[in-house]
Amino acid sequence: SQKIEQNSEALNIQEGKTATLTCNYTNYSPAYLQWYRQDPGRGPVFLLLIRENEKEKRKERLKVTFDTTLKQSLFHITASQPADSATYLCARGTGGYQKVTFGTGTKLQVIP
Amino acid sequence: EAGVTQFPSHSVIEKGQTVTLRCDPISGHDNLYWYRRVMGKEIKFLLHFVKESKQDESGMPNNRFLAERTGGTYSTLKVQPAELEDSGVYFCASSQGSWTDTQYFGPGTRLTVL
């Protein structure tokens, strides 16, 4: 079965630094990977999608990479702020329909 | 524009009872999904509706779970009879069309089975 692994349960960084979160997948490359943000008591909020033929995608302070050789995606938040503190979820999707498989998430804490 | 709404936000029931969760997707979204997160685990797919039809129900745990989507609008997820292991947060999501369309999640229903 296809799995998504987010190895770090928690990550603490200083405000202003770049946060880097890792997502590894098993078996064949997914058609795309997605990153979501989840705050306590709320549902996941979509942030970025990157397709397997894309190396990098950016959106404001966010950057996602997709390395099919390493079977890995990295999610970067530059100039991090305390408001970025949340749990970030990686998810893989397959083409054809939209069933996604989520990782367990990484809880990011940005310390002022 | 209203987002995905779910009702109730929290439900506490005893083992053996029945619970019905409701999801109202964003208006005009044909795709509706149910997911579940049990404590300490990842969010897992339960099923996917396209309008009123079940596209994929491969994630439904067993026949105690019944999902419906009447008229292709709101959806209900009934658990009957509930077991302790059904406790968790049930999320609903909706999306408009193509396979890479963004899924918009509701706030979830926290189900506690005692």
HADDOCK unambig.tbl for C-alpha pairs under 7 A between the chains (distance, minus, plus):
assign (segid A and resid 41 and name CA) (segid B and resid 107 and name CA) 6.74 0.50 0.50
assign (segid A and resid 42 and name CA) (segid B and resid 107 and name CA) 4.44 0.50 0.50
assign (segid A and resid 42 and name CA) (segid B and resid 108 and name CA) 6.78 0.50 0.50
assign (segid A and resid 43 and name CA) (segid B and resid 91 and name CA) 6.92 0.50 0.50
assign (segid A and resid 43 and name CA) (segid B and resid 105 and name CA) 5.34 0.50 0.50
assign (segid A and resid 43 and name CA) (segid B and resid 106 and name CA) 5.42 0.50 0.50
assign (segid A and resid 43 and name CA) (segid B and resid 107 and name CA) 4.40 0.50 0.50
assign (segid A and resid 43 and name CA) (segid B and resid 108 and name CA) 6.08 0.50 0.50
assign (segid A and resid 44 and name CA) (segid B and resid 105 and name CA) 6.00 0.50 0.50
assign (segid A and resid 45 and name CA) (segid B and resid 104 and name CA) 6.86 0.50 0.50
assign (segid A and resid 45 and name CA) (segid B and resid 105 and name CA) 6.75 0.50 0.50
assign (segid A and resid 46 and name CA) (segid B and resid 102 and name CA) 6.83 0.50 0.50
assign (segid A and resid 95 and name CA) (segid B and resid 99 and name CA) 6.74 0.50 0.50
assign (segid A and resid 96 and name CA) (segid B and resid 99 and name CA) 6.25 0.50 0.50
assign (segid A and resid 97 and name CA) (segid B and resid 99 and name CA) 5.07 0.50 0.50
assign (segid A and resid 98 and name CA) (segid B and resid 99 and name CA) 5.27 0.50 0.50
assign (segid A and resid 98 and name CA) (segid B and resid 100 and name CA) 6.95 0.50 0.50
assign (segid A and resid 99 and name CA) (segid B and resid 45 and name CA) 6.95 0.50 0.50
assign (segid A and resid 101 and name CA) (segid B and resid 44 and name CA) 6.69 0.50 0.50
assign (segid A and resid 102 and name CA) (segid B and resid 42 and name CA) 6.07 0.50 0.50
assign (segid A and resid 102 and name CA) (segid B and resid 43 and name CA) 5.79 0.50 0.50
assign (segid A and resid 102 and name CA) (segid B and resid 44 and name CA) 6.82 0.50 0.50
assign (segid A and resid 103 and name CA) (segid B and resid 42 and name CA) 5.65 0.50 0.50
assign (segid A and resid 104 and name CA) (segid B and resid 41 and name CA) 6.10 0.50 0.50
assign (segid A and resid 104 and name CA) (segid B and resid 42 and name CA) 4.30 0.50 0.50
